[in-house]
Amino acid sequence: MRSFDQLIGLLGEIPDPRRAEGKLYQLPYVLLFSVLAVVTGGNSYRSIETFITVHRRRLNAAFGLRWRRAPAHTAIRYILQGLDPKVVEQVFRRHAAGLLEGASGASRHTVALDGKVLRRSFDNFRDRKAAQLLHAFDTKVGLILAHVDIDEKSNEIPAAQQLLGELHVAHSTITLDALHCQKKPSRPPRKPRRKRLSN
């Protein structure tokens, strides 16, 4: 399936966390099918396994594979949790940049930065707050260009500054929430003053 050739090639650059021997399922296809499962409503490792099981014959025919069954959800969990998130993010940013270039050429873009809270990401047992992401979205093409984590003890402002520094948006229109309309959003915290000791 040629429409996925570029993405599969990029996914092949992600280091595989598994040992060299006994790899029944190629990493690029595990990742691609996981993405397709999530896009169609899957929200768990079991739902990814179910997606592959239901569509296995068509996936084999489309991508020239010979999978006899879907990988177990435990195997999918091991693979996905073993990946380096920074490497995966860079691969998807490169893929998004390629799609953006092919869709609109060098025309001016409008990029919206917006924070999102990940559903079901809080953990009361470990006293962990829900995870937050800031994403850059090209409103003309309808494409997410990048994500960045929002530190649990911080807010969107430093995350937005980091994301803008990493993306090539010099000739784009950027939109942000009112939270970012501060006079000195990047001012470092004040250091405590030292008390003078009197004689």
C-alpha positions in Angstrom: 0.0 0.0 0.0 2.0 3.0 -1.3 0.1 5.7 0.7 1.7 4.3 3.9 5.2 3.7 2.4 6.7 6.9 3.8 5.3 6.5 7.3 6.4 2.8 7.4 9.9 3.9 6.4 10.0 6.4 9.2 8.6 4.0 11.7 11.4 1.6 10.8 13.9 4.1 12.1 12.5 3.8 15.7 14.8 1.5 17.8 13.0 -1.8 18.6 13.0 -2.5 22.4 12.9 -6.3 21.9 15.8 -8.7 21.7 17.1 -9.6 18.2 15.8 -13.1 18.2 12.2 -14.2 18.2 10.6 -11.1 16.6 7.5 -12.5 15.0 6.0 -9.1 14.3 7.9 -6.3 12.6 7.9 -3.1 14.7 6.8 -0.6 11.9 3.6 -2.6 11.3 2.9 -3.1 15.0 3.1 0.7 15.4 1.1 1.5 12.2 -1.7 -0.9 13.2 -1.7 0.5 16.7 -2.2 4.0 15.3 -5.0 2.8 13.0 -6.7 1.1 16.0 -6.6 4.2 18.0 -7.8 6.4 15.1 -10.8 4.1 14.8 -11.7 4.3 18.5 -9.4 1.9 20.3 -8.2 3.0 23.7 -6.4 0.1 25.2 -3.9 -2.6 24.3 -6.7 -5.2 24.1 -8.5 -3.0 21.6 -5.4 -2.9 19.4 -5.2 -6.7 19.5 -8.9 -6.9 18.6 -8.4 -4.5 15.7 -5.6 -6.5 14.2 -7.5 -9.8 14.8 -10.6 -8.5 13.0 -8.7 -7.0 10.1 -5.8 -9.4 9.9 -6.5 -10.8 6.5 -7.0 -7.4 4.9 -3.9 -6.0 6.6 -1.9 -9.0 5.4 -3.1 -8.5 1.8 -2.6 -4.7 1.9 0.9 -4.8 3.3 2.2 -8.1 2.0 2.4 -9.7 5.5 1.8 -13.3 6.6 0.6 -12.8 10.2 -1.2 -15.9 11.3 -2.7 -14.1 14.3 -2.5 -10.8 16.1 0.2 -10.2 18.7 -1.1 -10.6 22.2 -2.1 -7.4 24.0 0.7 -8.1 26.5 3.2 -8.1 23.7 1.8 -4.9 22.3 2.1 -3.3 25.7 5.7 -4.4 26.1 6.6 -3.0 22.7 4.8 0.3 23.1 6.0 0.9 26.6 9.6 0.1 25.7 9.8 2.8 23.0 11.7 6.1 23.5 8.9 8.8 23.5 11.3 11.5 22.2 12.3 9.4 19.2 8.7 8.5 18.4 7.7 12.2 18.6 10.5 13.2 16.2 9.5 10.6 13.7 5.9 11.8 13.7 7.0 15.4 13.4 9.0 14.5 10.3 5.9 12.7 8.9 3.7 15.7 9.6 6.2 18.1 8.0 6.2 15.9 4.9 2.4 15.8 4.7 2.3 19.6 5.3 4.8 20.3 2.5 2.9 18.1 0.1 -0.5 19.5 0.9 0.2 23.3 0.8 3.7 24.0 -0.5 5.2 27.2 0.9 2.0 29.1 1.6 1.5 30.9 4.9 0.2 28.8 7.7 -1.9 29.4 10.8 -0.8 27.3 13.7 -2.9 26.9 16.9 -1.3 26.0 20.1 -3.7 24.3 22.6 -3.3 22.3 25.7 -5.2 19.1 26.3 -5.6 16.8 29.4 -5.3 13.1 28.6 -8.4 11.2 29.6 -8.0 8.5 32.3 -4.3 9.5 32.8 -4.6 10.5 36.5 -3.6 8.0 39.1 -5.1 8.4 42.5 -3.1 5.5 43.9 0.2 7.1 43.1 -1.1 10.6 43.7 -0.4 11.5 40.1 -2.3 14.3 38.3 -3.8 13.8 34.8 -1.1 14.2 32.1 -1.3 17.3 30.0 0.0 17.9 26.4 0.4 21.0 24.3 0.0 20.4 20.6 0.6 22.5 17.5 -2.3 22.2 15.0 -2.2 23.6 11.4 -5.7 24.9 11.0 -5.5 25.2 7.2 -4.5 21.6 6.5 -6.1 20.1 9.6 -2.9 18.4 10.8 -1.3 18.1 14.2 2.4 19.1 13.8 3.9 18.3 17.2 3.2 17.6 20.8 5.1 18.5 24.0 4.5 17.4 27.6 3.4 20.1 30.1 5.3 19.6 33.3 3.1 18.6 36.2 4.4 21.5 38.3 4.2 24.0 35.5 1.7 25.3 32.9 1.4 25.9 29.1 3.6 29.0 28.9 7.1 27.3 29.0 5.8 24.4 27.0 4.6 26.8 24.3 7.9 28.6 24.2 9.7 25.3 23.9 7.4 24.1 21.1 7.7 27.3 19.1 11.5 27.1 19.4 11.5 23.6 18.0 9.1 24.2 15.0 9.7 26.1 11.8 6.9 28.7 12.2 8.8 31.9 11.5 6.4 33.0 8.7 3.2 31.5 10.3 0.4 33.1 12.3 0.3 31.6 15.8 -2.8 31.5 17.9 -2.7 30.8 21.7 -5.1 31.0 24.7 -5.4 34.1 26.8 -3.1 32.5 29.4 -0.1 33.4 27.2 -1.0 37.2 27.1 1.3 38.2 29.9 3.9 40.9 30.0 6.8 38.8 31.2 5.7 35.1 30.7 9.3 33.8 30.8 10.6 35.7 33.9 12.5 33.3 36.1 11.4 33.1 39.8 13.0 35.5 42.2 15.8 34.3 44.4 15.3 34.8 48.1 17.1 37.8 49.6 19.8 37.2 52.1 19.3 38.7 55.5 22.0 41.0 56.8 23.3 40.1 60.2 23.6 43.2 62.5 26.6 43.4 65.0 
